[in-house]
Amino acid sequence: MIDFGAWKWVELRVTVGELAICTVTGLSAWLVSSVLSRHQTSDRALRDLTNTLCRDTLAMLADLSEAVDQVQKSPGRSAVLGQNMFVKAQRLSNSIHSIEIAASEGRLGKIKAVRERIGAAKSSLEPLHEHLLDAVVTKVQIDAFEGRQLEGLIRAFRESVIRVQLALV
């Protein structure tokens, strides 16, 4: 027993066992906090990465929208513009796959809302991809009606990517 002295109003005595228990408790608290901090940092990094990939996807989508406008405004068939449009659509497909891979790591992959919204984004990309493929293979020239359809599909995909970003918040 350690006697820290006695004051008139306080007497403090600590045994070696109590000191050991206090030390073990303090070390355990430090270990748990460092592990939790490391997990939170890792989760935050994954969220930031996935959010960056979503922003890149939205930028690619804006490029695709511009390519659709160029094809729509160009006179006659333009295989080069059509190929450019299709390449941009393929990059979109790759980017949504990258978002899916990044979000599947760590605890993000266990969040149901994130998985569902990525699935919805992939589902909304399929009709856009099919429509663009049809435009490139069959005619390349896009009339006003088809341009509005493509813009609607682009808007739906944009909204689904934004929903993925909101699920990450």
C-alpha positions in Angstrom: 0.0 0.0 0.0 1.2 3.4 -0.9 0.4 6.2 1.5 0.3 9.6 -0.1 0.0 11.3 3.2 -2.9 12.5 5.1 -4.5 15.8 5.1 -7.0 16.9 7.6 -9.9 16.5 5.2 -8.6 13.8 2.7 -6.7 10.6 3.2 -5.5 8.9 -0.1 -4.2 5.4 -0.1 -3.6 3.3 -3.2 -2.7 -0.4 -3.3 -0.4 -1.8 -5.9 -3.3 -3.9 -7.3 -5.4 -0.8 -7.7 -2.5 0.9 -9.5 -2.1 -2.1 -11.8 -5.9 -2.1 -12.6 -5.8 1.6 -13.4 -2.8 1.1 -15.7 -4.4 -1.8 -17.5 -7.6 0.1 -18.0 -5.8 3.1 -19.3 -3.8 1.0 -21.8 -6.9 -0.8 -22.9 -8.8 2.5 -23.5 -5.8 3.8 -25.5 -5.6 0.6 -27.6 -9.4 0.6 -28.4 -9.3 4.3 -29.3 -6.4 3.9 -31.6 -8.0 0.9 -33.4 -11.3 2.8 -33.8 -9.4 5.9 -35.1 -7.6 3.7 -37.6 -10.9 2.2 -38.8 -12.6 5.6 -39.1 -9.6 7.0 -41.1 -9.8 4.0 -43.4 -13.5 4.4 -43.9 -13.2 8.1 -44.5 -10.5 7.4 -47.1 -12.7 4.9 -48.9 -15.6 7.3 -48.8 -13.4 10.1 -50.2 -12.1 7.8 -53.0 -15.6 6.7 -53.9 -16.9 10.3 -53.9 -14.0 11.3 -56.1 -14.8 8.5 -58.5 -18.4 9.7 -58.6 -17.3 13.3 -59.4 -15.1 11.9 -62.2 -18.1 9.9 -63.5 -20.2 13.0 -63.6 -17.5 14.8 -65.5 -17.3 12.0 -68.0 -21.1 12.1 -68.3 -20.9 15.8 -69.2 -18.3 15.0 -71.9 -20.7 12.3 -73.2 -23.5 14.8 -73.3 -21.4 17.2 -75.3 -20.4 14.4 -77.7 -24.1 13.6 -78.2 -24.7 17.3 -79.0 -21.9 17.3 -81.5 -23.3 14.2 -83.3 -26.7 15.7 -83.2 -25.6 19.1 -84.7 -23.2 17.6 -87.3 -24.5 17.4 -90.8 -24.6 13.8 -92.2 -23.0 10.7 -90.9 -19.9 11.0 -88.9 -18.2 7.8 -87.9 -15.5 9.6 -86.0 -18.0 11.5 -83.8 -20.0 8.3 -83.3 -16.9 6.4 -82.3 -16.0 9.2 -79.9 -19.4 9.1 -78.4 -19.2 5.3 -77.9 -15.7 5.5 -76.3 -17.0 8.0 -73.8 -19.9 5.7 -73.0 -17.5 2.8 -72.5 -15.5 5.0 -70.1 -18.7 5.6 -68.1 -19.2 1.9 -67.8 -15.7 1.5 -66.5 -16.1 4.3 -64.1 -19.3 2.9 -62.5 -17.4 -0.4 -62.2 -14.6 1.4 -60.4 -17.1 3.0 -58.0 -18.6 -0.4 -57.3 -15.1 -1.9 -56.5 -14.2 1.1 -54.3 -17.5 1.0 -52.4 -17.3 -2.8 -51.9 -14.2 -2.5 -49.7 -14.4 -2.0 -46.0 -17.6 -1.2 -44.3 -19.0 0.7 -47.3 -19.8 -2.6 -48.9 -22.0 -3.6 -46.0 -24.1 -0.5 -46.2 -27.3 -1.6 -48.0 -28.2 1.9 -49.3 -24.8 2.2 -51.0 -25.1 -1.2 -52.7 -28.7 -0.5 -53.8 -27.8 2.9 -55.3 -24.8 1.5 -57.2 -27.0 -1.2 -58.5 -29.6 1.4 -59.6 -26.8 3.4 -61.3 -25.6 0.3 -63.2 -29.2 -0.4 -64.2 -29.7 3.2 -65.5 -26.5 3.0 -67.5 -27.7 -0.1 -69.5 -30.4 1.6 -71.5 -28.2 4.6 -72.2 -25.4 2.3 -73.4 -27.8 0.3 -75.6 -29.3 3.5 -77.1 -25.8 4.9 -77.9 -24.7 1.6 -79.4 -27.8 1.5 -81.5 -27.1 5.1 -82.7 -23.4 4.3 -83.5 -24.1 1.0 -85.3 -27.2 1.9 -87.3 -27.1 5.5 -88.2 -24.7 7.7 -86.2 -26.8 10.8 -87.0 -29.1 11.6 -84.1 -32.3 13.5 -84.8 -34.0 15.8 -82.3 -36.3 13.1 -80.8 -33.5 10.7 -80.3 -31.4 13.5 -78.8 -34.1 14.2 -76.2 -34.3 10.5 -75.4 -30.5 10.3 -74.9 -30.6 13.4 -72.7 -33.3 11.9 -70.6 -31.2 8.7 -70.2 -28.1 10.8 -69.4 -30.2 12.7 -66.8 -31.4 9.5 -65.2 -27.9 8.2 -64.9 -26.6 11.5 -63.5 -29.3 11.4 -60.9 -28.4 7.8 -59.9 -24.7 8.7 -59.5 -25.7 11.7 -57.3 -27.8 9.3 -55.2 -24.7 7.2 -54.7 -22.8 10.3 -53.6 -25.6 11.1 -51.1 -25.5 7.6 -49.7 -21.8 8.1 -48.9 -22.5 11.2 -46.7 
